[in-house]
Amino acid sequence: MLAVLVFYILQLRFPDHHNYMAAGIVSFGVGVLSEAAQIPGPRDAQFSDLVVDGLGVFGALGVLSAFDEDVRRKLSGWRKPALPVLASLCLLIACAPTIWLSYAFTRQYLAFPELLTFEQGWERPTFGQTSQVRPTIVAAPKGWPAAGKWVGRSTEAGRRGTLVYLHPWHDWTGYSKLSFIVATTSGETTIRISVRDMAQDDEYHGIAYDRIVNVAEEPRRVSVTIDEILSVVDVRPIDISRVESVVIGTTEPGKGIEVLLDDFRLE
């Protein structure tokens, strides 16, 4: 969209020029600056994002130019039909992550109050750890209490020892508790459960529910009541209709704790 907008702005200023190349350079340059701006911040700059940006710019401008009679007259032979086909393919590849993410969150809404089971491919965009680290999906151990065939195996990542970071469906109104199944792969340890809402104002930035629980090799279902979460008041209570994240992490980062996680749901 940016590439098309830049193209038409340039056409208004330079109507006698074909501004596809200039629009492409400007639009891709904005993408490069956007990724560069993420390097010092909390987000991660990724080369793959630049590739997607480039495909999107080429695809959008390629489709646009395919309807330009002046451009079509300069193309001959196989190039004339190839341009719209190739541009459309690039545009489709560039849009695929957004389409997949939209599908995932639609499915998440339909599955609610089931938050994460590690059973469905569409769940992958809704959970992770830090940077590019992700929990792996493994077969459930014999005797595992949940009905699913798969569980998440997570080794702590990042300086805070994150085990799983979940973006759930946000509105928890009307439910009494959050629960999930957890077990360690060796020995007993403690983990921290955090729930945060979507408030972005600096005044509320630190608001989160935190609870420490003991876990062992024997799987157990851990429950957190909504009343417990609402009892946290730091300037204001947590807004249970605008939940932003559920984070499971270790209480002592750096020990390489590994856990099995499964069946996050509201009850």
C-alpha positions in Angstrom: 0.0 0.0 0.0 2.8 2.4 0.8 4.5 1.7 -2.5 1.3 2.5 -4.4 0.7 5.6 -2.4 4.3 6.8 -3.0 3.9 6.1 -6.7 0.8 8.2 -7.0 2.3 11.1 -5.0 5.3 11.0 -7.4 3.0 10.9 -10.4 1.3 14.1 -9.2 4.7 15.8 -8.9 6.3 14.3 -12.0 3.4 13.3 -14.3 5.6 12.8 -17.4 7.7 10.2 -15.7 7.2 6.5 -14.9 7.9 6.6 -11.2 7.9 2.9 -10.5 11.6 2.6 -9.7 11.6 5.7 -7.5 8.5 4.5 -5.6 10.1 1.1 -5.1 13.3 2.6 -3.7 11.5 5.0 -1.4 9.1 2.3 -0.1 11.9 -0.3 0.4 14.0 2.3 2.1 11.2 2.9 4.6 11.2 -0.8 5.3 15.0 -0.8 5.9 14.7 2.2 8.3 11.8 0.4 10.1 13.9 -2.7 10.7 17.0 -0.6 11.7 14.9 1.3 14.3 14.1 -2.0 16.0 17.7 -2.9 16.7 18.1 -0.9 19.8 14.5 -1.5 21.0 12.7 -4.5 22.5 11.7 -5.8 19.1 14.0 -7.9 16.8 15.1 -6.7 13.4 14.9 -9.5 10.9 16.3 -10.0 7.4 13.2 -12.1 6.5 11.0 -9.0 7.1 13.1 -7.1 4.6 12.6 -9.9 2.0 8.8 -9.8 2.6 8.9 -6.0 2.3 10.8 -6.3 -1.0 8.4 -8.8 -2.4 5.4 -6.7 -1.4 6.9 -3.6 -3.0 7.7 -5.4 -6.2 4.3 -7.2 -6.2 2.3 -4.0 -5.7 4.1 -1.9 -8.2 4.3 -4.9 -10.7 0.5 -5.4 -10.6 0.1 -1.6 -11.0 2.4 -1.4 -13.9 0.7 -4.4 -15.6 -2.3 -2.1 -16.2 -0.1 0.8 -17.5 -0.5 0.8 -21.3 2.9 2.6 -21.7 4.6 -0.1 -19.8 2.8 -2.9 -21.6 3.8 -1.5 -25.0 7.4 -1.7 -24.0 7.1 -5.4 -23.1 7.2 -8.0 -25.8 6.7 -11.8 -26.1 6.5 -13.7 -22.8 7.3 -10.7 -20.7 3.9 -9.2 -21.2 1.9 -12.0 -19.5 4.8 -12.9 -17.1 4.8 -9.5 -15.4 1.3 -9.6 -13.8 1.7 -13.3 -13.0 5.1 -12.8 -11.2 3.9 -9.6 -9.5 0.8 -11.3 -8.2 2.8 -14.3 -6.9 5.2 -11.9 -5.1 2.2 -10.0 -3.6 0.6 -13.2 -2.4 3.9 -14.4 -0.7 4.2 -11.0 0.9 0.7 -11.1 2.2 0.8 -14.8 3.4 2.1 -14.0 6.9 -0.7 -11.5 7.5 -3.3 -13.9 6.1 -2.0 -16.7 8.3 -1.9 -14.5 11.4 -5.5 -13.3 10.7 -6.6 -17.0 10.3 -4.8 -17.9 13.6 -6.5 -15.3 15.6 -9.9 -16.1 14.1 -9.4 -19.7 15.0 -8.2 -18.7 18.5 -11.4 -16.7 18.9 -13.5 -19.7 17.9 -11.6 -22.1 20.2 -12.0 -19.8 23.2 -11.9 -20.5 26.2 -9.2 -23.0 25.1 -6.1 -20.8 25.0 -3.2 -23.2 24.0 -3.1 -26.9 23.5 -0.1 -27.4 21.2 -2.4 -29.6 19.1 -3.2 -27.1 16.2 -0.9 -25.5 13.6 -2.8 -22.3 13.8 -1.7 -21.8 17.5 1.9 -21.2 16.5 1.6 -17.4 15.9 0.0 -17.0 19.3 2.9 -18.2 21.5 6.7 -18.1 21.7 9.5 -17.3 24.1 12.1 -14.6 23.4 13.7 -13.5 20.1 13.4 -16.5 17.8 13.3 -19.2 20.5 10.1 -21.3 20.6 9.0 -24.2 22.7 9.2 -27.4 20.8 6.2 -29.7 20.4 6.7 -33.3 21.6 4.6 -36.3 22.1 2.8 -36.3 25.5 4.4 -38.7 28.0 2.5 -41.8 29.0 -0.1 -41.1 31.6 -0.2 -37.4 30.8 -3.5 -36.0 32.3 -4.6 -33.9 29.3 -6.4 -35.6 26.4 -4.1 -34.2 23.7 -1.4 -36.1 21.9 1.2 -33.3 22.1 2.7 -31.0 24.7 5.1 -28.1 24.6 8.6 -28.6 25.9 10.4 -25.4 26.8 13.8 -24.6 28.1 14.2 -21.2 29.7 15.3 -18.5 27.3 16.4 -14.9 27.7 17.6 -13.1 30.8 14.2 -13.4 32.5 14.1 -17.2 32.0 10.9 -17.2 29.9 9.3 -20.6 29.3 6.3 -19.6 27.2 4.9 -16.2 26.2 1.2 -16.5 25.2 -1.0 -13.9 23.6 -4.4 -15.3 24.5 -7.8 -14.1 23.3 -8.1 -11.0 25.4 -11.6 -10.9 26.9 -11.8 -13.2 30.0 -15.0 -11.7 31.3 -17.3 -14.2 32.9 -14.7 -16.9 33.7 -13.5 -17.9 37.2 -10.0 -19.2 36.6 -7.1 -19.8 34.3 -5.5 -23.3 34.4 -2.8 -25.3 32.7 -0.7 -28.5 33.1 3.0 -28.3 33.9 5.8 -30.7 34.8 9.6 -30.5 35.0 11.8 -32.9 33.1 14.0 -33.4 36.2 13.7 -32.5 39.8 11.5 -29.9 41.6 11.6 -26.2 40.8 9.5 -23.0 41.0 8.0 -21.1 38.1 6.4 -17.7 37.9 3.0 -17.0 36.3 2.4 -13.5 35.1 -0.8 -12.0 33.6 -0.7 -8.5 32.0 -3.4 -6.4 30.4 -3.2 -4.2 27.3 -2.8 -0.8 29.0 0.1 1.0 27.3 0.2 4.3 29.3 3.5 4.7 31.2 1.5 5.2 34.4 0.2 1.6 34.2 3.3 0.0 32.5 4.3 -2.1 35.5 0.9 -3.6 36.3 0.9 -7.4 36.2 -0.3 -10.3 38.3 2.5 -12.5 39.5 2.4 -15.8 41.3 5.1 -18.4 42.1 4.2 -22.1 42.2 6.1 -25.3 42.8 6.4 -27.9 40.0 7.8 -31.4 39.9 8.3 -34.3 37.5 4.7 -35.4 38.2 2.4 -33.3 36.0 -0.1 -31.2 37.8 -2.8 -28.7 36.8 -2.1 -25.3 38.1 -5.0 -22.9 38.6 -5.1 -19.1 39.1 -8.5 -17.6 40.0 -9.7 -14.5 38.2 -10.4 -13.0 41.6 -6.6 -13.4 42.5 -5.7 -11.6 39.3 -8.2 -8.8 39.9 -6.8 -8.4 43.5 -3.6 -6.8 42.1 -4.1 -3.1 42.3 -1.2 -0.8 41.3 -2.8 2.5 40.4 -5.7 0.6 39.0 -6.9 -3.1 38.8 -5.9 -5.3 35.9 -8.5 -5.1 33.1 -9.7 -8.7 32.7 -11.5 -7.7 29.4 -8.2 -6.6 27.8 -5.7 -9.3 28.7 -2.4 -8.8 26.7 -0.3 -11.8 27.8 0.3 -14.8 30.0 4.0 -15.4 30.7 5.4 -18.5 32.4 9.0 -18.1 33.5 11.5 -19.5 35.9 12.1 -17.8 39.3 15.9 -18.4 39.1 17.0 -17.7 35.5 20.2 -19.2 34.3 19.8 -22.8 35.6 18.5 -24.2 32.2 15.1 -25.2 33.6 13.1 -27.3 31.2 9.3 -28.0 31.6 6.5 -29.6 29.8 3.4 -27.4 29.4 -0.1 -28.1 28.1 -3.8 -27.3 28.0 -4.0 -23.6 28.8 -7.7 -22.8 29.3 -10.2 -20.7 31.1 -12.9 -22.3 33.2 
